[in-house]
Amino acid sequence: MDVKLPKLGEGADSGIVVNVFVKEGDTIAKDQAILELENEKAVASIPSTGAGVVSKVHVKAGDRVGAGQRLISLSDGAEPAPAPAAGAAPKLAAKKAVTKAVPETEPEAVDETSAEAEEEISNENVAASPSLRKLARELGIDLSKVRGSESGGRIVLADVRAYIQRLLKAAAKPAPAAAVAAPAKAAPLQIDFSQWGPIVKKPVTPLRKVIARRMSESWNSVARVTQFDDIDFTRLGELRKKFAAEYEAKGVKLTLTPFVLKAVAETLKTHPIFNSSLDEVASEIVLKNYIHLGIAVDTDQGLMVPVIRAVDKKSLFDLAKELELLAGRARDRKISADEMKGGTFTISNQGAIGGAHFTPIINLPEVAILGLGRGRMLPVVREGKVEVRLMTPMALSYDHRVIDGGSAARFTVDLLKAFENFGEEAVKI
């Protein structure tokens, strides 16, 4: 039998193999951990769905695997595992050009409990009929790349035909000059840098690959605008100093970040468009009636974003406690994938490290992110008088496909007021 990767949860369909715990010839039990998988920056063990002798390991560290993909094959130990059939190369390689005729109407329904289930392409979780999924596998088409035209994004035969036509047109189109020159751009990576001095090569970790992929997706798809301002943190600094000892006595360190969480949550209540997501397929803006804030945490392995849920309903003390626990779990790589999902807005606070204004990248599928730099004591004119105030640089990046500049300006004005007029009652335990 084959042990395949199960569906990892809502919105999660793939991950990076970090470690493989078994090898060919090992005898394993059901539910025994066979590998470690990194998904959405969390690492989790994947158990075996059966028991037996490992006859084949289909993945290795660094591989990206998707739901339904084979991980290992098991036999009962009575006889050796059958050798793969000759010519069983992946269909994708054998079908670089799709020339097979596509029927004008969808084929009759078929029994999908056949050997087709072992295809490299898994279209099982795509919104399409069983017969259409089978046809797509035969043609070597990944239906996740086909945009469905029916309700809910369901894919029909006409969508597959249109997709094939686009592939054929792209294949027939002459490559632009820039594309021809592409290999020349990659040439510097082949340089032997050691000829000029000592070098150290460091492999790209699975976490760094996830970060790179997600940041690239955001950069390439979002019409991002970043708005800058400076926040007067004087009031928050005074409140923190006043209550720090009281919080410490109860085992909680009071930083400025819980204040930021509360101020942002209150502002999001009056500006719900910043607490939304864009569904491009359905042409809808999804407004969320809950406020779950992601907090960017700097770790030795890279950036991680645990999510604090229902921020608007929690006390400042509870937020400070939860923030400390989640940040520690993130740095120790003990945080689960679920603890980094469901965020509606993200905060990236670099104040403890340093630096001023920067342009934070939106954490999709959110539509905005707040970046905070290092606070400094600066002279500020207030009511005609020069005062020394604790000023913190702020950068608000937002998706211009969803949010207009006027809305961003109003959000910023109200957020600044929330910081400057923070009530003392909210800090008391």
Number of C-alpha atoms within 10 A of each C-alpha: 15 20 20 20 22 16 14 15 11 9 8 14 16 21 24 24 24 21 16 18 12 17 14 13 15 13 16 17 14 12 12 16 17 23 21 19 26 21 21 21 27 20 21 18 17 20 17 22 17 17 17 19 21 22 22 19 19 14 17 15 14 17 14 17 19 21 19 22 22 20 22 22 19 24 20 14 13 8 7 11 16 8 6 8 7 6 7 9 11 12 16 18 9 13 14 11 14 16 10 9 8 17 10 9 9 14 15 8 11 11 9 13 8 8 7 14 16 14 19 18 22 22 22 16 13 17 18 19 17 18 16 22 24 24 18 19 20 16 21 21 23 16 24 14 9 19 16 21 14 13 9 10 15 15 22 20 22 15 17 21 16 13 16 19 13 12 14 14 10 11 12 9 9 10 10 8 8 8 10 10 10 10 10 9 8 10 9 10 8 7 9 9 12 9 8 7 6 7 10 7 5 6 7 9 14 23 21 15 14 18 17 11 12 16 15 12 14 18 15 9 10 18 15 20 20 21 16 17 16 18 21 22 24 19 16 22 14 12 18 19 13 13 15 15 14 15 19 11 9 11 10 20 17 24 16 16 19 23 25 18 23 23 22 25 24 16 20 22 15 11 16 15 20 25 24 23 21 18 11 8 12 12 8 10 13 12 14 14 12 19 24 22 27 25 24 20 19 17 14 8 15 14 15 23 25 27 25 22 20 14 22 21 13 13 16 22 20 15 24 21 18 17 22 16 13 21 21 15 14 24 17 12 16 13 22 17 18 13 17 21 19 19 23 27 27 28 24 20 21 19 18 10 9 11 13 17 19 17 18 20 24 26 22 22 16 20 26 30 25 23 24 27 22 18 23 17 14 14 13 15 11 10 7 7 8 11 13 13 19 21 20 21 21 25 23 25 23 26 24 16 12 16 18 12 14 9 13 21 15 11 20 21 14 18 20 19 14 19 20 16 14 17 13 12 8 12 18 13 12
